[in-house]
Amino acid sequence: MTRYQASIFHPNSQNDGARRAIFPTKALLGGFALMMAATMLTPVARADVTNASVSKQMQSIYGAYLAAGQAETQNEFSRAAALLDQILSDDPDDPLLQRRGMLANLHAGQIDRAIELARPQIVVYPSEVDIAALTLAVGAMMREDWDRVLKVLNPARRIAMARYSTPILAAWAEFGKGNTDAAIVLLEGLNEDPQAKAIHDLHASMIFLAANRPAEAEALLSPTADNLEAAPNAIIRALARAKQMLGNNAGVNDLLKGYQALHPDNDLVANDIAQLEAGETLTPIMATPQQGASEALIDLSSQIQRQVPLVALRYARLGVYLDPQNEFGRMVVAVLLQGLNQDDAAINVLKEIPEDSRFSWDAKMRIADSLIQLKQDDAAIDWLENLAKDRPDDLTALNKLGLIMRIQGDFDKAKDYYKRALDRVETVTPDDWTLYYFLGITEERTDNWPAAEEALKRALDLYPDHPAVLNYLGYSWIDQGINIEEGLGMIERAVAQRANDGNIVDSLGWAYYRLGDYEEAVVHLERAVQLLPSEAVINDHLGDAYWKVGRYFEARYQWGHALTLEPEEDLRATVEEKLEKGLDAVDSASSK
């Protein structure tokens, strides 16, 4: 788990065998066997063989192999690529090493090197289109070698996402050759998959528009505009360009403003309307084969980033290589790197987003997220303070500053940041519930319960029945021995929504404990420990409940286990006292 996120992308092993723990080269196998043989000889003979036969170069390659495997496992892509290059310098023709090197370089954004390593791959896999063929096709597109693109993408067997990317890249290559009709034919296969219809319509219409055939683009896209609420914004924007090219400016205005009325937060459509009102020609969305192919790869990447982040990263890296001006693509790469816990690399990508980009502010906020993940709190605080000054009406930077202070345990400073954020709110809306919720937490942690209760109730007014607020307020009441019945009802409503949340289940168990129903408390607290076994407070609560039902040995075990989980100092002191004297004596002393 990360420092402050409940969940994040986790890397998996779908990287085409790139992490297989085998020794791929004869030289490496030979060197390893020789070293093993040397350890089995007599001391004198062993020294002779080691000095004579096991070269420093071989030991270096063996070390690089082990280090490369570790780097791949930890998603340290640039390091893995450099180490695999070192191994390949000794055995440049090993296909498995070539493939691992290609993937590592793709993940690291070192596309030129990935292209070099992809070339021999299509000899190994001549009858299918996979990531190696796509990489080579991208390289050929950059050189405008359209025939090479079509040749590489020609095999009928297409692996995984290549079923979608291959016809689009091939179509744009045909367009590059001047064959618009042939390009449209290549896209027709996408219509066999209902899920691919939108991407077919988008790229077919873009090719028509780039070929100055707007009537065909309009005919293709117009049916989608019948349902503006569900239509993708890219389709609507393409249709607007077709109408403008046909001289139907009134139709363009009605289309875009009708869409904006249903999607008021879509800044791309808002920009189109501003261009239209200024009497300008709408900026083309995709004007070149490289831009079209880039858009396709990045779009596909964004759709699979949660399921297969490494595959998504390859596609996004190739898309940005094709169109370095594609700022959305850079954002996709950065998000994927953050999900793979490569925050240093993510920061480097995010800093490439221009200041005047529509993604600039989001990029700056994500840089702050990465600094927090890297535990560079001082740098994150300076960064966010400057952002808060840049936008006096923005709440996000102050909210994140409050987060950092909570992570550090400085609840007084956290409270100040949340108050500063609320001071910027002119009209309170339901979206502001989180500010009151976190303000309530910080007020409670700084022993100002009346203010905490007021803030938590306000959060609940703004977002009725939110399980986190129900749990925190209900638990706080019960822990103080006040409003226990009402607090229990709140927690039961929270558990009904989040039955597998260990903290909320713990609150329910602790409510029964405070009500004196110790047997019921044990049931829920045991489940809470199963859900969150590494939480010291929950283990302590279970120990107390065990003691109350006469299970003294198990109680002492839970308390002892709680001490191994780095509890806060006040909890540690209490647990140690219970282990020494027993719960009854501690309760008796605290009640006096």
C-alpha positions as CSV (number, residue, x, y, z in Angstrom):
1,M,0.0,0.0,0.0
2,T,1.2,3.5,-0.8
3,R,1.6,6.2,1.8
4,Y,-1.8,7.7,1.2
5,Q,-3.7,5.8,-1.4
6,A,-6.0,2.9,-0.6
7,S,-5.3,1.3,-3.9
8,I,-3.0,1.8,-6.8
9,F,-2.0,0.0,-10.0
10,H,0.1,-3.1,-9.3
11,P,2.4,-4.5,-11.9
12,N,1.8,-8.0,-13.1
13,S,3.7,-10.4,-15.2
14,Q,2.1,-10.1,-18.6
15,N,5.2,-9.0,-20.4
16,D,5.8,-11.8,-22.9
17,G,8.2,-13.8,-20.8
18,A,10.4,-10.8,-20.0
19,R,10.8,-11.9,-16.4
20,R,11.6,-15.6,-16.8
21,A,14.4,-16.6,-14.4
22,I,16.5,-18.6,-16.8
23,F,20.0,-18.1,-18.1
24,P,19.6,-17.4,-21.8
25,T,23.1,-17.5,-23.2
26,K,25.6,-20.3,-23.7
27,A,28.4,-18.1,-22.5
28,L,26.5,-17.2,-19.3
29,L,25.6,-20.8,-18.7
30,G,29.2,-21.9,-19.3
31,G,30.5,-19.2,-16.9
32,F,28.1,-20.2,-14.2
33,A,28.9,-23.9,-14.5
34,L,32.6,-23.1,-14.4
35,M,32.2,-21.1,-11.2
36,M,30.2,-24.0,-9.7
37,A,32.8,-26.5,-10.7
38,A,35.5,-24.4,-9.2
39,T,33.8,-24.5,-5.8
40,M,33.9,-28.3,-5.9
41,L,37.7,-28.7,-6.3
42,T,40.4,-28.8,-3.7
43,P,41.5,-25.4,-2.4
44,V,44.6,-25.2,-4.5
45,A,42.9,-26.5,-7.6
46,R,39.9,-24.2,-7.0
47,A,42.1,-21.2,-6.8
48,D,43.9,-22.1,-10.0
49,V,40.6,-22.6,-11.9
50,T,39.0,-19.5,-10.5
51,N,42.0,-17.3,-11.4
52,A,42.5,-18.8,-14.8
53,S,39.0,-19.5,-16.0
54,V,36.4,-17.2,-14.4
55,S,37.0,-13.8,-15.9
56,K,36.0,-10.6,-14.4
57,Q,33.9,-10.0,-17.5
58,M,31.9,-13.2,-16.9
59,Q,31.3,-12.3,-13.3
60,S,30.2,-8.8,-14.4
61,I,27.7,-10.3,-17.0
62,Y,26.4,-12.7,-14.4
63,G,25.9,-9.9,-12.0
64,A,24.2,-7.8,-14.7
65,Y,21.8,-10.6,-15.4
66,L,20.7,-10.9,-11.8
67,A,20.5,-7.1,-11.4
68,A,18.4,-6.9,-14.7
69,G,15.9,-9.4,-13.4
70,Q,15.6,-7.5,-10.2
71,A,15.2,-4.2,-12.1
72,E,12.4,-5.7,-14.3
73,T,10.6,-7.0,-11.2
74,Q,10.7,-3.6,-9.6
75,N,9.7,-1.8,-12.8
76,E,13.0,0.1,-12.9
77,F,12.8,0.3,-16.7
78,S,15.8,2.5,-17.6
79,R,18.1,0.5,-15.3
80,A,16.8,-2.8,-16.7
81,A,17.4,-1.5,-20.2
82,A,20.9,-0.5,-19.5
83,L,21.8,-3.8,-17.8
84,L,20.2,-5.8,-20.6
85,D,22.3,-3.8,-23.1
86,Q,25.3,-4.8,-21.1
87,I,24.4,-8.5,-21.4
88,L,23.5,-8.2,-25.0
89,S,27.0,-6.8,-25.8
90,D,28.3,-10.2,-24.9
91,D,25.6,-12.2,-26.7
92,P,23.8,-9.9,-29.1
93,D,21.9,-12.6,-31.0
94,D,20.0,-14.2,-28.1
95,P,16.3,-13.8,-28.9
96,L,15.0,-13.9,-25.4
97,L,17.5,-11.2,-24.3
98,Q,16.5,-9.1,-27.4
99,R,12.9,-9.3,-26.5
100,R,13.5,-8.4,-22.8
101,G,15.7,-5.5,-23.9
102,M,13.0,-4.3,-26.4
103,L,10.3,-4.3,-23.7
104,A,12.5,-2.6,-21.2
105,N,13.4,0.1,-23.7
106,L,9.7,0.6,-24.7
107,H,8.7,0.9,-21.0
108,A,11.6,3.5,-20.5
109,G,10.5,5.5,-23.5
110,Q,13.8,4.7,-25.4
111,I,12.0,3.9,-28.6
112,D,14.9,4.1,-31.0
113,R,16.7,1.4,-29.1
114,A,13.5,-0.6,-28.8
115,I,13.2,-0.5,-32.6
116,E,16.7,-1.9,-33.1
117,L,15.9,-4.8,-30.8
118,A,12.5,-5.4,-32.4
119,R,14.0,-6.0,-35.9
120,P,15.1,-9.6,-35.2
121,Q,11.9,-10.4,-33.4
122,I,9.8,-10.5,-36.6
123,V,12.1,-13.2,-37.8
124,V,11.3,-15.3,-34.7
125,Y,7.6,-14.5,-35.0
126,P,7.1,-14.1,-38.7
127,S,3.4,-15.1,-38.9
128,E,1.9,-12.8,-36.3
129,V,1.7,-9.1,-35.4
130,D,2.7,-8.5,-31.8
131,I,4.4,-5.6,-29.9
132,A,7.6,-6.2,-31.9
133,A,5.9,-5.7,-35.2
134,L,4.0,-2.7,-33.9
135,T,7.3,-1.1,-32.7
136,L,8.9,-1.6,-36.1
137,A,5.8,-0.2,-37.8
138,V,6.0,2.9,-35.7
139,G,9.6,3.4,-36.6
140,A,8.7,3.0,-40.3
141,M,5.9,5.5,-39.9
142,M,8.3,8.1,-38.5
143,R,10.4,7.6,-41.6
144,E,7.3,7.8,-43.8
145,D,8.2,4.4,-45.2
146,W,4.6,3.4,-45.8
147,D,5.3,0.2,-47.7
148,R,7.4,-1.1,-44.8
149,V,4.6,-0.3,-42.4
150,L,2.2,-2.3,-44.4
151,K,4.6,-5.2,-44.9
152,V,5.3,-5.5,-41.1
153,L,1.6,-5.3,-40.3
154,N,0.5,-7.8,-43.0
155,P,0.4,-11.1,-41.1
156,A,-3.2,-12.1,-40.5
157,R,-2.6,-13.4,-36.9
158,R,-2.7,-10.4,-34.6
159,I,-2.0,-10.8,-30.9
160,A,-4.2,-9.2,-28.2
161,M,-4.5,-5.4,-28.7
162,A,-2.9,-5.7,-32.1
163,R,-6.3,-6.8,-33.4
164,Y,-7.3,-3.1,-33.0
165,S,-4.1,-1.2,-33.4
166,T,-2.9,-3.0,-36.6
167,P,-5.8,-2.0,-39.0
168,I,-5.7,1.6,-37.8
169,L,-1.9,2.0,-38.3
170,A,-2.2,0.2,-41.6
171,A,-5.0,2.4,-42.7
172,W,-3.1,5.6,-41.9
173,A,-0.1,4.2,-43.8
174,E,-2.3,3.7,-46.8
175,F,-3.5,7.2,-46.4
176,G,0.2,8.3,-46.3
177,K,0.6,6.6,-49.7
178,G,-2.4,8.6,-51.0
179,N,-4.8,5.6,-51.0
180,T,-7.8,6.9,-49.1
181,D,-10.2,4.3,-50.3
182,A,-7.8,1.5,-49.5
183,A,-7.3,3.0,-46.0
184,I,-11.1,2.9,-45.4
185,V,-11.3,-0.7,-46.5
186,L,-8.5,-1.7,-44.0
187,L,-10.6,-0.2,-41.2
188,E,-13.8,-2.2,-42.1
189,G,-12.7,-5.2,-40.0
190,L,-13.1,-3.2,-36.8
191,N,-16.9,-3.1,-37.5
192,E,-17.0,-6.8,-36.8
193,D,-16.5,-5.9,-33.1
194,P,-19.4,-3.8,-31.7
195,Q,-17.0,-2.4,-29.1
196,A,-14.7,-1.1,-31.8
197,K,-17.3,0.8,-33.8
198,A,-16.6,4.2,-32.2
199,I,-12.8,3.9,-32.9
200,H,-13.6,2.8,-36.5
201,D,-15.9,5.8,-37.1
202,L,-13.4,8.2,-35.6
203,H,-10.4,7.1,-37.7
204,A,-12.4,6.6,-40.9
205,S,-13.9,10.1,-40.5
206,M,-10.5,11.6,-39.8
207,I,-9.0,10.0,-42.9
208,F,-11.9,11.4,-44.9
209,L,-11.4,14.8,-43.4
210,A,-7.6,14.7,-44.0
211,A,-8.4,13.7,-47.6
212,N,-10.8,16.7,-48.0
213,R,-13.8,14.4,-48.3
214,P,-16.1,15.9,-45.5
215,A,-19.4,14.7,-47.0
216,E,-18.4,11.1,-46.4
217,A,-17.2,11.9,-42.9
218,E,-20.5,13.7,-42.1
219,A,-22.6,10.7,-43.4
220,L,-20.6,8.3,-41.3
221,L,-20.8,10.3,-38.0
222,S,-24.3,11.9,-38.2
223,P,-26.2,8.9,-36.7
224,T,-24.0,9.1,-33.6
225,A,-25.1,12.8,-33.1
226,D,-28.7,11.6,-32.7
227,N,-27.8,10.8,-29.0
228,L,-25.6,13.7,-27.9
229,E,-25.7,12.6,-24.3
230,A,-24.0,9.3,-25.0
231,A,-21.8,10.4,-28.0
232,P,-18.0,10.5,-27.5
233,N,-16.7,14.0,-27.6
234,A,-14.1,13.1,-30.3
235,I,-16.9,12.0,-32.7
236,I,-18.9,15.2,-32.1
237,R,-15.8,17.3,-32.7
238,A,-15.0,15.4,-35.9
239,L,-18.5,15.9,-37.1
240,A,-18.3,19.6,-36.4
241,R,-15.2,19.8,-38.6
242,A,-17.0,18.0,-41.4
243,K,-19.9,20.4,-41.2
244,Q,-17.6,23.4,-41.2
245,M,-15.8,22.1,-44.2
246,L,-19.2,21.8,-46.0
247,G,-20.0,25.4,-45.1
248,N,-22.7,24.5,-42.6
249,N,-21.6,26.9,-39.8
250,A,-25.1,27.1,-38.2
251,G,-25.1,23.3,-38.0
252,V,-21.7,23.4,-36.3
253,N,-22.8,25.9,-33.8
254,D,-26.0,23.9,-32.9
255,L,-24.1,20.7,-32.7
256,L,-21.3,22.0,-30.4
257,K,-23.6,24.0,-28.1
258,G,-26.1,21.2,-27.9
259,Y,-23.3,18.9,-26.8
260,Q,-21.9,21.5,-24.3
261,A,-25.3,21.9,-22.7
262,L,-25.2,18.2,-21.8
263,H,-21.4,18.1,-21.0
264,P,-20.6,21.6,-19.6
265,D,-17.2,20.5,-18.2
266,N,-15.8,19.4,-21.6
267,D,-13.0,21.9,-22.2
268,L,-12.2,20.6,-25.7
269,V,-15.7,21.4,-27.0
270,A,-15.6,24.7,-25.2
271,N,-12.4,25.6,-27.1
272,D,-14.0,24.6,-30.3
273,I,-16.9,26.9,-29.6
274,A,-14.5,29.8,-28.8
275,Q,-12.7,29.2,-32.1
276,L,-16.1,29.2,-33.9
277,E,-17.2,32.4,-32.2
278,A,-13.9,34.1,-33.2
279,G,-14.6,33.3,-36.8
280,E,-11.7,30.8,-37.0
281,T,-11.4,27.5,-38.7
282,L,-11.5,24.6,-36.2
283,T,-8.1,23.1,-35.6
284,P,-7.7,19.7,-37.2
285,I,-7.7,16.8,-34.7
286,M,-5.6,14.5,-36.8
287,A,-4.0,15.8,-39.9
288,T,-1.1,13.4,-40.5
289,P,-0.7,9.6,-40.4
290,Q,1.6,10.0,-37.5
291,Q,-1.0,11.9,-35.5
292,G,-3.7,9.4,-36.4
293,A,-1.6,6.4,-35.4
294,S,-0.5,8.2,-32.2
295,E,-4.1,9.0,-31.2
296,A,-5.1,5.4,-31.8
297,L,-2.3,3.9,-29.6
298,I,-2.8,6.4,-26.8
299,D,-6.6,5.9,-26.9
300,L,-6.1,2.1,-26.7
301,S,-3.6,2.6,-23.9
302,S,-6.0,4.7,-21.8
303,Q,-8.7,2.0,-22.1
304,I,-6.5,-0.9,-20.8
305,Q,-4.4,0.9,-18.3
306,R,-6.0,-0.6,-15.2
307,Q,-6.2,-4.2,-16.6
308,V,-2.7,-4.5,-18.2
309,P,-0.6,-1.4,-17.2
310,L,2.6,-2.6,-18.8
311,V,1.0,-3.3,-22.2
312,A,-0.7,0.1,-21.8
313,L,2.6,1.8,-21.1
314,R,4.1,0.3,-24.3
315,Y,1.3,1.7,-26.4
316,A,1.4,5.1,-24.8
317,R,5.2,5.4,-25.2
318,L,4.9,4.5,-28.9
319,G,2.0,7.0,-29.3
320,V,4.1,9.8,-27.8
321,Y,7.1,8.9,-30.0
322,L,4.9,9.2,-33.1
323,D,3.5,12.6,-31.9
324,P,5.6,14.3,-29.3
325,Q,3.1,17.1,-29.2
326,N,0.4,14.8,-27.9
327,E,0.1,16.1,-24.3
328,F,-2.7,13.7,-23.4
329,G,-0.4,10.9,-24.3
330,R,2.3,12.2,-21.9
331,M,-0.3,12.4,-19.2
332,V,-1.3,8.8,-19.8
333,V,2.4,7.8,-19.6
334,A,2.8,9.7,-16.4
335,V,-0.3,8.1,-14.8
336,L,0.9,4.6,-15.7
337,L,4.4,5.3,-14.3
338,Q,2.8,6.5,-11.1
339,G,0.7,3.4,-10.9
340,L,3.8,1.3,-11.4
341,N,5.5,3.2,-8.5
342,Q,8.0,4.9,-10.8
343,D,7.4,8.4,-9.5
344,D,10.8,9.8,-10.4
345,A,10.2,8.9,-14.1
346,A,6.6,10.2,-13.8
347,I,7.9,13.6,-12.6
348,N,10.3,13.8,-15.6
349,V,7.4,13.2,-18.0
350,L,5.0,15.6,-16.2
351,K,7.6,18.4,-16.4
352,E,7.5,18.0,-20.2
353,I,3.9,19.3,-20.2
354,P,4.0,22.9,-21.5
355,E,2.8,25.7,-19.2
356,D,0.1,26.7,-21.7
357,S,-1.3,23.2,-22.0
358,R,-4.8,22.3,-20.9
359,F,-3.1,19.6,-18.8
360,S,-0.6,21.9,-17.1
361,W,-2.4,22.2,-13.8
362,D,-3.2,18.5,-13.6
363,A,0.4,17.7,-14.3
364,K,1.6,20.0,-11.5
365,M,-0.8,18.3,-9.1
366,R,0.5,14.9,-10.1
367,I,4.0,16.1,-9.6
368,A,3.0,16.9,-6.0
369,D,1.4,13.4,-5.7
370,S,4.7,11.8,-6.8
371,L,6.8,13.9,-4.4
372,I,4.5,12.7,-1.6
373,Q,4.9,9.1,-2.7
374,L,8.7,9.6,-2.8
375,K,8.5,10.9,0.8
376,Q,10.0,14.2,-0.4
377,D,7.6,16.1,1.8
378,D,9.6,19.4,2.1
379,A,9.8,19.6,-1.7
380,A,6.1,18.7,-2.0
381,I,5.1,21.4,0.5
382,D,7.1,24.1,-1.3
383,W,5.7,23.0,-4.6
384,L,2.1,23.1,-3.3
385,E,2.4,26.4,-1.5
386,N,3.5,28.0,-4.7
387,L,0.6,26.4,-6.6
388,A,-1.8,27.7,-3.9
389,K,-0.5,31.2,-4.4
390,D,-0.7,30.9,-8.2
391,R,-4.5,30.1,-8.0
392,P,-6.1,31.8,-5.0
393,D,-9.4,30.3,-5.8
394,D,-8.2,26.7,-6.0
395,L,-8.7,24.2,-3.2
396,T,-6.7,21.2,-4.4
397,A,-3.2,22.4,-3.4
398,L,-4.3,23.3,0.1
399,N,-6.2,19.9,0.4
400,K,-3.0,18.1,-0.5
401,L,-1.0,20.2,2.0
402,G,-3.4,19.1,4.6
403,L,-2.8,15.5,3.5
404,I,0.9,15.8,3.9
405,M,0.5,17.2,7.4
406,R,-1.8,14.3,8.4
407,I,0.8,11.8,7.1
408,Q,3.4,13.5,9.2
409,G,1.0,13.5,12.2
410,D,1.0,17.3,12.5
411,F,-2.7,17.7,12.9
412,D,-2.5,21.4,14.0
413,K,-0.9,22.4,10.6
414,A,-3.3,20.1,8.7
415,K,-6.2,21.8,10.4
416,D,-4.9,25.2,9.3
417,Y,-4.7,24.1,5.7
418,Y,-8.3,22.8,5.7
419,K,-9.5,26.0,7.2
420,R,-7.6,28.0,4.6
421,A,-9.3,25.9,1.9
422,L,-12.7,26.4,3.3
423,D,-12.1,30.2,3.5
424,R,-11.8,30.1,-0.3
425,V,-15.2,28.5,-0.7
426,E,-17.7,31.1,-1.6
427,T,-20.8,28.8,-1.9
428,V,-20.6,25.4,-0.1
429,T,-21.7,22.5,-2.3
430,P,-21.9,18.7,-1.7
431,D,-18.5,18.4,-3.3
432,D,-17.0,20.2,-0.3
433,W,-17.9,17.4,2.2
434,T,-14.3,16.1,2.1
435,L,-12.9,19.4,3.5
436,Y,-15.3,19.3,6.4
437,Y,-14.6,15.6,7.0
438,F,-10.8,16.1,7.1
439,L,-11.3,19.2,9.2
440,G,-13.3,17.1,11.6
441,I,-10.6,14.5,11.8
442,T,-7.9,17.1,12.5
443,E,-10.0,18.8,15.1
444,E,-10.6,15.5,16.9
445,R,-6.9,14.6,16.8
446,T,-6.1,18.0,18.4
447,D,-8.5,17.4,21.2
448,N,-11.2,19.9,20.1
449,W,-14.2,17.6,20.1
450,P,-17.0,20.2,19.8
451,A,-15.4,21.6,16.7
452,A,-14.7,18.1,15.3
453,E,-18.3,17.1,15.9
454,E,-19.6,20.2,14.2
455,A,-17.4,19.6,11.1
456,L,-18.3,15.9,10.9
457,K,-22.0,16.7,11.1
458,R,-21.6,19.3,8.4
459,A,-19.9,16.7,6.2
460,L,-22.7,14.3,6.8
461,D,-25.3,17.0,5.9
462,L,-23.4,17.5,2.5
463,Y,-23.1,13.8,1.8
464,P,-25.7,11.9,3.8
465,D,-24.9,8.3,4.6
466,H,-21.3,8.4,3.4
467,P,-19.7,5.4,5.1
468,A,-16.4,7.1,6.0
469,V,-18.2,10.0,7.8
470,L,-20.8,7.7,9.4
471,N,-17.9,5.5,10.7
472,Y,-15.8,8.3,12.1
473,L,-18.5,10.2,13.8
474,G,-20.2,7.0,15.1
475,Y,-16.9,5.5,16.3
476,S,-15.9,8.8,18.0
477,W,-19.2,9.0,19.9
478,I,-18.9,5.3,21.1
479,D,-15.3,5.7,22.0
480,Q,-16.2,8.6,24.3
481,G,-19.1,6.7,25.7
482,I,-21.7,9.2,24.3
483,N,-24.6,8.7,21.9
484,I,-23.8,5.0,21.8
485,E,-27.1,3.8,20.4
486,E,-27.1,6.5,17.6
487,G,-23.4,5.8,16.9
488,L,-24.1,2.1,16.6
489,G,-26.8,2.8,14.1
490,M,-24.4,4.9,12.1
491,I,-21.7,2.3,12.0
492,E,-24.2,-0.4,11.0
493,R,-25.2,1.7,8.1
494,A,-21.6,2.1,7.2
495,V,-20.9,-1.6,7.4
496,A,-23.9,-2.3,5.2
497,Q,-22.1,-0.3,2.5
498,R,-18.6,-1.5,3.1
499,A,-18.7,-4.9,4.6
500,N,-15.1,-5.6,3.8
501,D,-13.6,-2.5,5.3
502,G,-11.6,-3.5,8.3
503,N,-11.7,-0.1,10.0
504,I,-15.5,0.1,9.7
505,V,-16.0,-3.5,10.9
506,D,-13.7,-2.7,13.8
507,S,-15.9,0.2,14.7
508,L,-18.9,-2.0,14.8
509,G,-17.1,-4.5,17.1
510,W,-15.9,-1.7,19.4
511,A,-19.5,-0.4,19.6
512,Y,-20.7,-3.7,20.9
513,Y,-17.8,-3.8,23.3
514,R,-18.8,-0.4,24.7
515,L,-22.4,-1.6,25.0
516,G,-21.1,-4.6,27.1
517,D,-22.0,-7.2,24.5
518,Y,-18.6,-8.8,24.5
519,E,-19.5,-12.0,22.7
520,E,-20.9,-10.0,19.7
521,A,-17.8,-7.7,19.9
522,V,-15.5,-10.7,19.5
523,V,-17.3,-11.9,16.3
524,H,-16.9,-8.5,14.6
525,L,-13.4,-7.8,15.9
526,E,-12.1,-11.2,14.8
527,R,-13.4,-10.4,11.3
528,A,-11.8,-6.9,11.4
529,V,-8.4,-8.4,12.3
530,Q,-8.8,-10.8,9.3
531,L,-9.5,-7.8,7.1
532,L,-6.7,-5.6,8.5
533,P,-4.2,-7.9,10.3
534,S,-1.5,-5.3,10.5
535,E,-3.5,-2.6,12.3
536,A,-2.3,-2.3,15.9
537,V,-5.5,-0.6,17.2
538,I,-7.8,-3.4,15.9
539,N,-5.5,-6.1,17.4
540,D,-5.7,-4.2,20.7
541,H,-9.5,-4.1,20.6
542,L,-9.7,-7.8,19.9
543,G,-7.4,-8.4,22.9
544,D,-9.7,-6.4,25.1
545,A,-12.8,-8.3,23.9
546,Y,-11.0,-11.7,24.4
547,W,-10.2,-10.7,28.0
548,K,-13.8,-9.8,28.7
549,V,-15.0,-13.2,27.6
550,G,-12.4,-15.0,29.7
551,R,-10.0,-15.9,26.8
552,Y,-7.0,-14.5,28.7
553,F,-4.2,-16.3,26.9
554,E,-5.6,-15.1,23.5
555,A,-6.0,-11.6,24.8
556,R,-2.3,-11.4,25.8
557,Y,-1.3,-12.8,22.4
558,Q,-3.3,-10.1,20.6
559,W,-1.8,-7.4,22.8
560,G,1.6,-8.7,22.2
561,H,1.0,-8.8,18.5
562,A,-0.2,-5.2,18.6
563,L,3.1,-4.1,20.0
564,T,4.9,-5.6,16.9
565,L,2.8,-3.4,14.6
566,E,4.4,0.0,15.5
567,P,1.6,1.4,17.5
568,E,1.5,5.1,18.5
569,E,3.2,5.8,21.8
570,D,0.0,6.3,23.9
571,L,-1.3,3.0,22.6
572,R,2.0,1.3,23.2
573,A,2.0,2.4,26.8
574,T,-1.5,1.2,27.4
575,V,-0.9,-2.2,25.8
576,E,2.3,-2.7,27.8
577,E,0.4,-1.9,31.0
578,K,-2.4,-4.4,30.1
579,L,0.2,-7.1,29.5
580,E,1.8,-6.4,32.9
581,K,-1.3,-6.0,35.0
582,G,-4.3,-7.3,33.0
583,L,-7.2,-5.4,31.6
584,D,-9.3,-5.4,34.8
585,A,-6.5,-3.6,36.8
586,V,-6.0,-1.0,34.0
587,D,-9.7,-0.4,33.7
588,S,-10.0,0.0,37.4
589,A,-7.2,2.5,37.6
590,S,-8.5,4.6,34.7
591,S,-12.0,4.8,36.3
592,K,-10.7,6.3,39.5
